């Protein structure tokens, strides 16, 4: 009985053979790696943007949400752009990544931004309560949750730059 090999089977075998012949310490999933690098770099940048705005160093900003640039926007934009560069823009993976990026950025500059503003207001109300009130000793709510449109745009731009800089160049 003769074995029939389709073009898809050949492509899978060629990909597997090329990945075995070229050992690398870098993961081969460039979209995923681009997203992680964009997230880490944008969180790292928050230390410097906090210093620029408030004239104080705050390393805790690397682990918190909100602020400049939006790490959420950087992550999803880097993922979408890297998928587009790696697989093309006609496939379903790119479509899913673009829709995900739009939802995340809309949420960051809408719902989460307003939730942070409400937390600010609630913290102010609690501070004005008399000391004998049962809620006067409640720990303040975290109010840096969302992003302004400028922070979202800066994160998206950073994500694009990282995805473009990490793309594989043809040999």
ZATORVEX-902995 format. One line per field, with one value per residue: residue number from 1; residue in one letter; y, z, x of N, C-alpha, C in turn. Coordinates in steps of 0.2 Angstrom, whole numbers, plus 5000, padded with zeros to 4 digits. Layout:
# residues N
n: (NUM,...) $
res: (A,...) $
n_py: (Y,...) $
n_pz: (Z,...) $
n_px: (X,...) $
ca_py: (Y,...) $
ca_pz: (Z,...) $
ca_px: (X,...) $
c_py: (Y,...) $
c_pz: (Z,...) $
c_px: (X,...) $
# end
This chain:
# residues 171
n: (1,2,3,4,5,6,7,8,9,10,11,12,13,14,15,16,17,18,19,20,21,22,23,24,25,26,27,28,29,30,31,32,33,34,35,36,37,38,39,40,41,42,43,44,45,46,47,48,49,50,51,52,53,54,55,56,57,58,59,60,61,62,63,64,65,66,67,68,69,70,71,72,73,74,75,76,77,78,79,80,81,82,83,84,85,86,87,88,89,90,91,92,93,94,95,96,97,98,99,100,101,102,103,104,105,106,107,108,109,110,111,112,113,114,115,116,117,118,119,120,121,122,123,124,125,126,127,128,129,130,131,132,133,134,135,136,137,138,139,140,141,142,143,144,145,146,147,148,149,150,151,152,153,154,155,156,157,158,159,160,161,162,163,164,165,166,167,168,169,170,171) $
res: (X,X,X,X,X,X,X,X,X,X,X,X,X,X,X,X,X,X,X,X,X,X,X,X,X,X,X,X,X,X,X,X,X,X,X,X,X,X,X,X,X,X,X,X,X,X,X,X,X,X,X,X,X,X,X,X,X,X,X,X,X,X,X,X,X,X,X,X,X,X,X,X,X,X,X,X,X,X,X,X,X,X,X,X,X,X,X,X,X,X,X,X,X,X,X,X,X,X,X,X,X,X,X,X,X,X,X,X,X,X,X,X,X,X,X,X,X,X,X,X,X,X,X,X,X,X,X,X,X,X,X,X,X,X,X,X,X,X,X,X,X,X,X,X,X,X,X,X,X,X,X,X,X,X,X,X,X,X,X,X,X,X,X,X,X,X,X,X,X,X,X) $
n_py: (4994,5011,5026,5041,5058,5073,5091,5098,5089,5088,5101,5102,5092,5098,5110,5104,5098,5109,5116,5107,5106,5119,5123,5134,5146,5154,5155,5149,5154,5168,5178,5176,5178,5191,5198,5195,5202,5215,5217,5216,5226,5238,5238,5240,5253,5261,5265,5275,5284,5287,5294,5305,5311,5313,5315,5306,5290,5274,5258,5249,5252,5244,5232,5235,5240,5252,5268,5275,5268,5260,5244,5233,5237,5237,5224,5217,5223,5221,5207,5205,5212,5205,5192,5196,5199,5187,5177,5183,5194,5189,5177,5168,5169,5181,5189,5186,5191,5205,5208,5205,5214,5226,5225,5224,5237,5246,5243,5246,5260,5264,5256,5252,5264,5272,5265,5266,5280,5281,5274,5283,5293,5287,5284,5296,5300,5291,5295,5307,5303,5303,5298,5288,5281,5265,5262,5270,5266,5258,5250,5260,5260,5253,5264,5267,5260,5260,5267,5282,5289,5293,5286,5273,5274,5276,5264,5255,5259,5256,5242,5239,5244,5235,5222,5224,5225,5213,5204,5190,5191,5188,5176) $
n_pz: (5000,4995,5003,5005,5004,5009,5005,5016,5026,5022,5024,5038,5042,5037,5044,5057,5055,5052,5064,5073,5068,5070,5084,5097,5110,5112,5113,5100,5097,5092,5092,5105,5113,5110,5115,5129,5131,5128,5138,5150,5147,5147,5160,5167,5162,5169,5181,5177,5171,5182,5190,5182,5182,5196,5202,5211,5215,5212,5214,5215,5206,5195,5197,5197,5191,5179,5175,5165,5152,5145,5150,5147,5135,5127,5128,5121,5109,5104,5103,5093,5082,5080,5077,5065,5057,5057,5053,5044,5039,5035,5042,5054,5067,5068,5067,5079,5088,5085,5088,5102,5106,5104,5113,5125,5126,5125,5137,5146,5145,5148,5157,5167,5170,5174,5186,5194,5196,5203,5215,5220,5224,5233,5243,5247,5253,5264,5271,5276,5286,5303,5317,5325,5317,5309,5297,5296,5298,5287,5274,5261,5244,5229,5217,5205,5192,5178,5162,5154,5138,5131,5138,5134,5120,5120,5125,5115,5104,5109,5110,5096,5091,5098,5093,5079,5080,5085,5075,5064,5053,5036,5030) $
n_px: (5004,5003,5009,5002,5007,5002,5002,5001,5006,5019,5024,5022,5032,5043,5044,5046,5058,5067,5066,5072,5085,5090,5095,5090,5090,5080,5063,5052,5040,5036,5025,5020,5031,5034,5023,5025,5037,5034,5024,5033,5043,5035,5029,5041,5045,5036,5042,5050,5042,5033,5043,5046,5033,5030,5041,5048,5055,5047,5047,5037,5028,5031,5024,5010,4994,4988,4993,5007,5016,5002,5002,4994,4988,5000,5004,4993,4993,5006,5005,4995,5001,5013,5007,5001,5012,5019,5010,5002,4989,4977,4972,4962,4968,4974,4963,4956,4966,4966,4953,4953,4963,4956,4945,4952,4959,4948,4942,4952,4953,4940,4930,4938,4946,4936,4931,4943,4942,4930,4935,4944,4936,4928,4938,4941,4929,4929,4940,4935,4926,4920,4932,4926,4917,4912,4918,4929,4942,4945,4955,4962,4955,4962,4966,4972,4968,4964,4967,4971,4966,4978,4988,4984,4986,5000,5005,5000,5007,5020,5019,5018,5031,5039,5035,5038,5052,5056,5053,5056,5070,5072,5084) $
ca_py: (5000,5017,5031,5048,5063,5079,5097,5100,5085,5090,5108,5101,5089,5103,5114,5101,5097,5115,5118,5102,5108,5125,5124,5141,5147,5159,5152,5150,5157,5175,5182,5175,5181,5199,5200,5195,5207,5221,5218,5217,5233,5243,5239,5243,5260,5265,5267,5281,5289,5290,5298,5311,5315,5314,5317,5301,5283,5270,5252,5245,5253,5238,5227,5238,5242,5259,5272,5276,5267,5254,5237,5229,5239,5235,5217,5214,5226,5217,5200,5206,5214,5199,5187,5198,5199,5180,5172,5186,5197,5186,5172,5169,5170,5188,5192,5185,5195,5212,5209,5205,5220,5232,5225,5226,5244,5249,5241,5249,5267,5265,5254,5252,5271,5275,5262,5270,5287,5280,5272,5289,5297,5283,5285,5303,5300,5287,5300,5312,5300,5304,5292,5283,5278,5259,5262,5275,5262,5253,5251,5263,5256,5254,5269,5267,5254,5261,5271,5288,5287,5294,5280,5267,5275,5275,5257,5252,5261,5252,5236,5239,5244,5229,5217,5225,5224,5206,5199,5187,5194,5182,5175) $
ca_pz: (5000,4995,5007,5002,5008,5007,5005,5023,5030,5020,5028,5045,5043,5036,5050,5063,5054,5053,5071,5076,5065,5072,5091,5100,5117,5112,5111,5093,5097,5092,5095,5113,5116,5109,5120,5136,5131,5128,5145,5155,5146,5148,5167,5169,5160,5173,5186,5175,5170,5188,5192,5178,5184,5203,5205,5216,5212,5215,5211,5216,5200,5190,5199,5198,5185,5178,5173,5158,5147,5147,5149,5144,5128,5124,5127,5116,5102,5102,5101,5086,5076,5079,5073,5058,5054,5057,5049,5039,5042,5033,5045,5060,5073,5068,5068,5086,5092,5084,5092,5109,5108,5104,5119,5131,5126,5127,5144,5150,5145,5149,5163,5172,5171,5179,5192,5197,5198,5209,5220,5222,5227,5239,5248,5250,5258,5270,5275,5280,5291,5310,5319,5328,5312,5308,5291,5296,5297,5281,5270,5255,5238,5224,5213,5199,5189,5171,5158,5150,5131,5129,5140,5130,5114,5121,5126,5109,5100,5112,5107,5089,5091,5101,5088,5073,5082,5087,5070,5061,5047,5032,5030) $
ca_px: (5000,5007,5008,5001,5009,4999,5007,5001,5010,5026,5025,5023,5038,5049,5045,5049,5065,5071,5067,5077,5092,5093,5094,5090,5088,5074,5057,5050,5033,5037,5020,5020,5037,5033,5018,5028,5043,5030,5022,5038,5046,5030,5029,5048,5045,5032,5046,5053,5036,5031,5048,5045,5027,5029,5048,5049,5056,5043,5048,5031,5024,5032,5019,5004,4990,4987,4999,5010,5011,4997,5005,4988,4988,5006,5004,4989,4995,5012,5003,4991,5005,5017,5004,5000,5019,5021,5006,4998,4983,4970,4970,4958,4972,4975,4957,4955,4970,4964,4947,4955,4966,4951,4941,4956,4960,4942,4940,4957,4951,4933,4927,4943,4947,4930,4931,4948,4940,4926,4939,4947,4930,4926,4943,4940,4923,4931,4944,4931,4922,4923,4936,4922,4913,4915,4922,4935,4949,4945,4961,4960,4955,4967,4963,4975,4966,4963,4972,4969,4967,4985,4992,4982,4990,5007,5006,4999,5013,5026,5018,5020,5038,5042,5033,5042,5059,5057,5051,5062,5072,5074,5091) $
c_py: (5006,5022,5037,5053,5070,5085,5099,5096,5086,5097,5106,5097,5094,5108,5111,5099,5103,5117,5113,5104,5114,5126,5132,5141,5151,5154,5153,5153,5165,5180,5182,5179,5189,5201,5200,5201,5214,5223,5220,5224,5238,5244,5242,5251,5264,5268,5274,5286,5292,5295,5305,5315,5317,5316,5312,5294,5278,5263,5248,5246,5247,5233,5229,5239,5249,5262,5272,5272,5261,5248,5232,5231,5237,5228,5214,5217,5222,5210,5201,5207,5208,5194,5189,5198,5191,5176,5176,5189,5194,5180,5173,5171,5178,5192,5192,5190,5202,5213,5209,5211,5226,5231,5227,5233,5248,5249,5246,5257,5269,5263,5254,5259,5274,5271,5265,5276,5286,5278,5278,5293,5293,5284,5291,5303,5297,5291,5305,5310,5302,5297,5286,5279,5271,5258,5267,5272,5258,5255,5255,5258,5258,5259,5270,5260,5254,5265,5277,5286,5288,5288,5274,5268,5273,5267,5253,5253,5257,5245,5235,5239,5238,5223,5218,5223,5217,5201,5196,5190,5188,5182,5175) $
c_pz: (5000,5000,5003,5006,5005,5008,5013,5027,5028,5024,5035,5047,5042,5041,5056,5061,5055,5060,5075,5074,5068,5080,5093,5107,5118,5110,5104,5092,5097,5094,5102,5116,5115,5114,5127,5136,5132,5135,5150,5154,5148,5156,5170,5167,5165,5179,5184,5174,5177,5191,5189,5180,5191,5206,5211,5212,5216,5212,5211,5210,5195,5191,5199,5191,5185,5177,5166,5157,5149,5145,5145,5136,5124,5123,5121,5109,5100,5099,5094,5081,5075,5075,5066,5054,5052,5052,5044,5042,5039,5037,5052,5066,5073,5069,5076,5090,5091,5088,5100,5111,5108,5111,5125,5131,5127,5134,5148,5150,5146,5156,5168,5174,5176,5185,5196,5200,5204,5215,5224,5226,5234,5245,5251,5255,5264,5274,5279,5285,5298,5312,5322,5323,5310,5302,5291,5295,5292,5277,5264,5249,5233,5219,5206,5195,5181,5168,5155,5142,5128,5132,5136,5123,5115,5122,5119,5104,5103,5109,5100,5088,5093,5096,5082,5075,5083,5081,5067,5054,5042,5031,5023) $
c_px: (5004,5005,5007,5002,5006,5004,5007,5006,5018,5028,5026,5030,5044,5050,5048,5056,5069,5071,5072,5084,5095,5091,5094,5088,5082,5068,5055,5044,5034,5031,5019,5025,5037,5028,5021,5033,5039,5027,5027,5041,5041,5029,5036,5048,5041,5036,5048,5047,5033,5036,5047,5039,5027,5036,5050,5050,5051,5043,5042,5027,5025,5027,5012,5000,4990,4993,5001,5016,5007,5000,5000,4988,4994,5006,4999,4990,5001,5010,4999,4996,5010,5014,5003,5007,5021,5017,5002,4992,4976,4968,4965,4962,4973,4969,4955,4960,4968,4958,4949,4958,4961,4947,4946,4957,4954,4941,4945,4955,4944,4931,4932,4945,4942,4930,4937,4946,4935,4929,4942,4942,4928,4932,4943,4935,4925,4935,4941,4926,4925,4927,4931,4917,4916,4919,4928,4942,4949,4951,4958,4960,4960,4964,4966,4974,4966,4968,4968,4970,4975,4989,4990,4986,4997,5009,5005,5005,5019,5025,5020,5027,5041,5041,5037,5049,5061,5056,5057,5064,5074,5082,5094) $
# end
